[in-house]
Amino acid sequence: MAFKIYTKTGDKGSTSLIGGVRVPKNHIRIESYGTVDELNSFLGMVNDMCNNEKINGWIREIQDRLFTVGSVLATNPDKEVKMKLPDVHEEDVLWLENKMDEMNADLPEMRSFILPGGNLAASTCHVARCVCRRAERLCVTMQEQDEYIPELIIKYLNRLSDFLFVLARYIGHINGAAEVPWRARV
């Protein structure tokens, strides 16, 4: 028999964390990993729009890390989990920083704020950046509510949102899209 995607166990508004503890579907942990999943989906769109082997490889690496982040967020910290879960490492943050440095070497200096846009892949990357910032804010809220969250997760999401900003600029740059500076109304 084929695996069924529906379980019907959430029909009354609750779901299980890894470890088996049931929580309401609006629990901060569910909100946080749901937002990370949304981010991952937007990155899938960027990947599909971006016809660049190097960038596609980078996005796949990040998508893999986001599944790791999601599994950490979906785990009840008070329950022993029998399966081995992946983890985020400091090297993952350094990887993002190195890729930003690599892209910035080819980008013109930024002299003002720029409006999101340029082409569809760059614009979608800006949307992903905003979703990433929301995921980061939710994780900070978890921390403030004394929900356990490794500080490295917040650091990774913070650096990833910076990476996505630079990647949006880079995608626009390699596709010949002009950056539109923001001009404040006076």
Residue pairs with C-beta under 8 A, 6 or more apart in sequence:
9 15
9 16
10 25
13 24
13 25
14 22
14 23
14 24
14 25
15 22
15 23
15 25
15 30
16 22
16 23
17 23
17 29
17 74
17 75
17 76
17 79
18 71
18 74
18 75
18 76
18 81
18 83
18 85
19 75
19 76
19 78
19 79
19 80
19 81
20 76
20 79
21 76
21 78
21 79
23 29
23 30
24 30
28 138
28 141
28 142
28 145
28 147
29 73
29 74
29 76
29 142
29 147
31 138
32 73
32 135
32 138
32 139
32 142
32 149
33 69
33 70
33 73
33 74
35 131
35 134
35 135
35 138
36 66
36 69
36 70
36 73
36 135
37 66
37 70
38 131
38 135
39 66
39 128
39 131
39 132
39 135
40 63
40 66
40 67
40 70
42 124
42 127
42 128
42 131
43 59
43 62
43 63
43 66
43 128
44 59
44 63
45 124
46 59
46 121
46 124
46 125
46 128
46 167
46 171
47 55
47 56
47 59
47 60
47 63
49 120
49 121
49 124
50 56
50 59
50 121
50 171
52 171
52 174
55 167
55 170
55 171
58 99
58 167
61 95
62 96
62 160
62 163
65 88
65 92
65 156
67 86
68 85
68 86
68 87
68 88
69 88
69 153
69 156
69 157
71 85
71 86
72 85
72 87
72 88
72 149
72 150
72 153
73 139
73 149
73 153
75 81
75 85
77 147
77 148
88 150
88 152
88 153
88 156
89 152
90 152
92 156
93 152
93 155
93 156
93 159
96 156
96 159
96 160
96 162
96 163
97 159
99 163
100 162
100 163
100 166
103 166
103 167
103 169
103 170
104 166
106 170
106 173
106 174
107 166
107 169
107 170
107 173
108 173
108 179
110 169
111 181
112 181
112 182
112 183
113 181
113 182
114 169
114 179
114 180
114 181
114 182
115 179
115 180
115 181
115 182
116 122
116 123
116 126
116 127
116 168
117 123
117 126
117 172
117 177
117 180
118 168
118 171
118 172
118 175
118 177
118 178
118 179
118 180
119 171
119 172
119 175
119 177
121 171
121 175
122 168
122 169
122 171
122 172
122 175
122 177
123 168
125 164
125 167
125 168
125 171
126 164
126 165
126 168
128 164
129 161
129 164
129 165
129 168
132 157
132 160
132 161
132 164
133 161
135 157
136 154
136 157
136 158
136 161
139 149
139 153
139 154
139 157
140 154
142 149
143 149
143 151
143 154
169 179
172 178
172 179
